Amino acid sequence: AVPTLKAGHRTALPAFTSTASLARWDPAARPVAVPLHQALQAAAHEKADTVVLDLAGPVAFELTGAALRALAEGRTTADPLADPVVVAAVRDAVAAEPAVLSARLGPGQADGTL
């Protein structure tokens, strides 16, 4: 059985990047290492719309929407510039910084050079 979390109409599959992170969530849990594609298959089987990584920290992350669909379909990435969640997150981050006068969201370089 795969543990799932439910809130309202949403179903999430918890996943962890380390045994320490799993133990923070549930000290009695027994770790079972699975590759990402297997976790995504389990999420699809359970009809989960979200995979929550490291639920109890140190930094929790929700994989949902376009990013989850892209990975579940075997694509390595979704186009972040076309993802309204990414655009909104960048807009909110910039708006929270009074010293930033303007910003532009655009494609980057494969090596991370800005």
C-alpha positions as CSV (number, residue, x, y, z in Angstrom):
1,A,0.0,0.0,0.0
2,V,1.2,3.5,-0.9
3,P,0.5,6.2,1.8
4,T,-1.4,9.1,0.5
5,L,-2.5,12.4,2.0
6,K,-5.9,13.9,1.4
7,A,-7.1,17.4,1.9
8,G,-10.5,18.4,0.3
9,H,-10.5,17.2,-3.3
10,R,-6.7,16.9,-3.4
11,T,-4.6,13.7,-3.0
12,A,-0.8,13.9,-2.5
13,L,1.8,11.2,-2.4
14,P,4.6,11.9,0.1
15,A,8.2,11.3,-1.1
16,F,11.5,11.9,0.7
17,T,15.0,12.7,-0.4
18,S,16.6,11.1,2.6
19,T,15.9,8.7,5.5
20,A,16.5,11.7,7.9
21,S,13.7,13.6,6.1
22,L,11.4,10.6,6.3
23,A,12.2,10.2,10.0
24,R,11.2,13.8,10.7
25,W,7.8,13.0,9.2
26,D,7.3,9.6,10.8
27,P,10.0,8.2,13.1
28,A,8.5,4.7,12.9
29,A,8.3,4.7,9.1
30,R,10.5,2.1,7.3
31,P,12.3,3.5,4.3
32,V,11.9,2.0,0.9
33,A,14.0,3.6,-1.8
34,V,12.4,4.0,-5.2
35,P,13.5,5.9,-8.3
36,L,11.5,9.0,-9.3
37,H,9.7,7.3,-12.2
38,Q,8.4,4.7,-9.8
39,A,7.1,7.3,-7.4
40,L,5.4,9.1,-10.3
41,Q,3.8,5.8,-11.4
42,A,2.6,5.3,-7.8
43,A,1.2,8.8,-7.8
44,A,-0.7,8.2,-11.1
45,H,-2.0,4.9,-9.8
46,E,-3.3,6.6,-6.7
47,K,-4.7,9.4,-8.7
48,A,-2.6,11.9,-6.7
49,D,-2.4,15.4,-8.2
50,T,0.6,16.3,-6.1
51,V,3.9,14.7,-4.9
52,V,5.1,16.4,-1.7
53,L,8.8,16.1,-1.2
54,D,10.2,16.2,2.3
55,L,6.9,17.0,3.9
56,A,8.4,17.6,7.3
57,G,11.4,19.6,6.0
58,P,14.0,20.8,6.1
59,V,12.5,22.3,2.9
60,A,9.1,20.9,1.7
61,F,8.3,21.1,-2.0
62,E,5.1,20.3,-3.9
63,L,5.5,18.8,-7.3
64,T,2.2,19.5,-9.1
65,G,0.6,20.9,-12.2
66,A,2.7,21.2,-15.4
67,A,5.9,20.0,-13.7
68,L,4.3,16.9,-12.3
69,R,2.7,16.1,-15.7
70,A,5.9,16.6,-17.6
71,L,7.9,14.3,-15.3
72,A,5.1,11.7,-15.3
73,E,5.1,11.7,-19.1
74,G,8.9,11.1,-19.2
75,R,9.8,14.7,-20.2
76,T,12.6,16.1,-18.2
77,T,11.2,19.6,-17.9
78,A,8.1,21.7,-18.6
79,D,8.6,25.2,-20.1
80,P,8.8,27.3,-17.0
81,L,8.2,30.5,-19.0
82,A,4.8,29.1,-20.0
83,D,3.9,27.9,-16.5
84,P,1.6,30.4,-14.8
85,V,2.7,29.2,-11.4
86,V,6.3,30.0,-12.2
87,V,5.4,33.4,-13.6
88,A,3.3,34.2,-10.5
89,A,6.0,33.1,-8.1
90,V,8.6,35.3,-9.8
91,R,6.2,38.2,-9.9
92,D,5.5,37.8,-6.2
93,A,9.2,37.5,-5.3
94,V,10.1,40.6,-7.3
95,A,7.1,42.6,-5.8
96,A,8.3,41.8,-2.3
97,E,11.7,43.4,-2.9
98,P,11.4,47.2,-2.9
99,A,15.0,47.6,-4.1
100,V,14.2,45.8,-7.4
101,L,13.0,48.3,-9.9
102,S,12.3,45.9,-12.8
103,A,12.8,42.3,-13.8
104,R,12.4,40.2,-16.9
105,L,11.7,36.5,-17.0
106,G,13.4,34.9,-20.0
107,P,15.2,31.8,-21.1
108,G,18.6,31.1,-19.4
109,Q,21.7,29.3,-20.5
110,A,22.1,25.5,-20.0
111,D,25.2,26.1,-17.8
112,G,23.2,28.4,-15.5
113,T,24.9,31.6,-16.6
114,L,22.7,34.7,-16.2
